């Protein structure tokens, strides 16, 4: 049995930091397994490319420009996901920053 012998048909996955590297790979793997994706990062142009790859796999992709170090961005992302898909089944917190880390940097 392979690591990819599982089905995520019609699940909704959110991947932060999805525009490149590990996040992109995770988003594509989830879509290959049948999930529809919300791809999020700070760079729309690269997110659009990932969304196109997901669409070519026959899955839906929602692009959300989001800086996860900003709580308002994260809340806006959540609202977009719920409006578009109604729920979140899988959440991959891949972005290399967080609000907690950002606050810690400000207090140094």
N, C-alpha and C positions, 0 to 999 in steps of 0.2 A: 504494500500500500504506500502510495506516494503522499507527500505533504499536501499535494494539491488534489487529493481524492476526497474532496468535500464540496458540498453545494451550498451556496448562499443565495440561491434564486430568490429574487424579489426582496432581499434584505436591503436596508438603507445604511450605507457606511459613510462616515465623515472622517476624512484624513486631513489633519493639519500638516503644514509643511509639505504639501503634495506636489509642489511645482517641479521638484527635482530630487535626485538622489534616492535615498531610502523611501521617502514619502511617496514619490512617483511610482516606485516599484511596488510598494504596498497597494496603492490605489489601483494599479493595473492588475495585480494579482487578485484583488478582491473582485474586480469587475470580471475577470476571466472565470471566477468561481460563481458568477451570476448576480453579484450585488450591483445596485445602482449607487452612484457615488456623489458625494459632495466633496469637492476638492478645494482646499483653502490654503492660502498663503498671502504674502504681501504683493506678489507680482502677477498681475492679470495676464500679461502676454504669455508667460510660461504656463500658467494655469489653463489658458485657452488651448494650448497645444496638448496638454494632458487630457483635457476634456474631449478633444477630437479623437485621441487614441482610444479612449473609453467608448465613445460613440461608435467607432469602427468595430468594436467588440460586441456591439449590439445592446449596450447598456446605456442608461440615462446618466448624464453628468451635469451637475450644477456647480458653477464656478462662483466662489465667494471670496472676494478680496478681504482679508482679515489679518490684522496684527494681533496675535493672541496675547501680547503683553498689554493690550488695551481692553479692559473689561467691557466697554461699550461695543467694541468690535465683536467680541465673543457673543454678547447678547444679541447683537444684530444678526450674526451668523446663525445662532440658534433659531431665531424667528424666521429667517429665510428658509431653513431646513424644514421647520414645521409647516410653514405655508406651502412649500413645494411638495413635500413628501408625507407630512403628517406625523412623522416619528423619526427616531434615530434608533437603529438596532445595534450598530457597531460604531465605536468611537476610537480612533487611533490618534492619540496625542503625540504626534511626531515632531511638531515644530520645536526648534532649538531654543525656545524662550518661553517664559511664562510670566504672568502678572506678579507672582511671588518673587521670582528671580529679579524682575525689573525693580520692584520696590526695594529689594535688598541692595541692589547696585546704587540706588539713589541715596541710601543711608550710609554709604561708605565714606 
